[in-house]
Amino acid sequence: MTQLPKALLLVVFFAVIAGVAGFFYAPWEDISWQRLLLTVASFGCLGVLLGGIYAFDAESDLHIRVSAIGRMTTGSTASLLLGLIWHWPVEFILLGSFIGAVLGYLGMSWAKYVDF
């Protein structure tokens, strides 16, 4: 059970790093604070998904605990948060959570191709 907090700390670390990357990728020509926060939070949700995959997948070099349930949970949580941030309809939030769970389950088979 002591590995779970370390894995969740890695997920939070990835979310923060992705949020910082979102800050630098934001369109700076005509941006409001609300738009900037939405961009940073959206990138943070992507970081939660990737952090969950890297923390819970056996193929990852950073894995702390191997758990398909952990990957699926972080994937669906990331999609749920993204839907709530952007005020999606309930059907889209549920569909997004399902897609996030599938992406979490597939894990490193697709995440190794993501590059900032």
N, C-alpha and C positions, 0 to 999 in steps of 0.2 A: 504493500500500500504506500510505501514511501516513494515509489517511483512516480505516482500520479501527480503530486505537486510539482515535481521537476518537469514532467511532460507538459503540464499546464503553463508553467513558467516559460517553456520554450514556445508554446503557442502564443502567449502574450508578447514575447520578444519578437516573434515574426510579425505580429499585428502592428507593433510599434514601428518596426523597420519599414514595413509596407506603407504605413501611414505617413512616415517621413518621405518615402519615395513619392507618394501621392501629392505631398506638399510641393515637391519640386517639379512634378509633371502637370500641375494645375495650369490651365490657360490663363496667363497673367495679363492679357490685353484688356479684357473687360470682365472683371470678376468681382463678385460681392463676397462678403464674409460667409454668407450662407452657402454659396456655391463652393467656396474653398473648403468649408467644413464637410460638405457632402462628398467632395472629391477625396479628402483625407480619410473620412470614415469608410468610403467604398473600398479604397485601397487597403484599409485596415481589415475589412471583412475578407478580402482576398488573402491577406496575411494570416488570418485565423484558419482559413481552409488549408493553406500551404503548411503552416506551422503544425496543424493537426496531422497532416500526412507525414511530415518529416519526424514528428515525435512518436507516432504510433505505427509506422510501417517498417517491416523487417528489412526491406531493400534499401532503406535510408542509412546513410553513414551516421546520422545524428539520432537515430531511434533510441528512445529511452525505455519504452515498453511496447511490445507488439500486441496490437489490439485492433481488429476490424471495427468493433463497436466504437472505440475511441475515434477512429477516423470518420466513421459515419456520423457520429454525434457532432464532432467539430464541423464537418461539412454542412450538415443541416442547420446547425446554429449560425454559421457564417451566412448562409443563404437567408435564413430567417431574419437576422439582423439587417442584412442588405435590403430585404423587402420592407422592413419596418422603417428604415431610414428614408427610403424613397417613396413611402406611402403607397405601396402596390395594393391592388385588390386582394382579398383573402385567397381567391383561387390561385393567383400568381405567387403569393407567398408560399402556399402549400406545394405548388409545382416546383418552385425554386428550392424549397427544403428537400424535396425528393431528389432533384437533380444534384444538390449539394451532397446528399447522402450517397448517391451513386458515384459521384466524383471522389468522395472520401473513401468509398469501398475500393474503387479501382486504384487509388493511391499513387504510388510511384510510376505506374505504367504510363501515366500522362503527365504527372507533375515534373518529371525530369526534363521536360521540354520547355518549361516556363522559365523565362529569363528576363530580368529587369534590365 
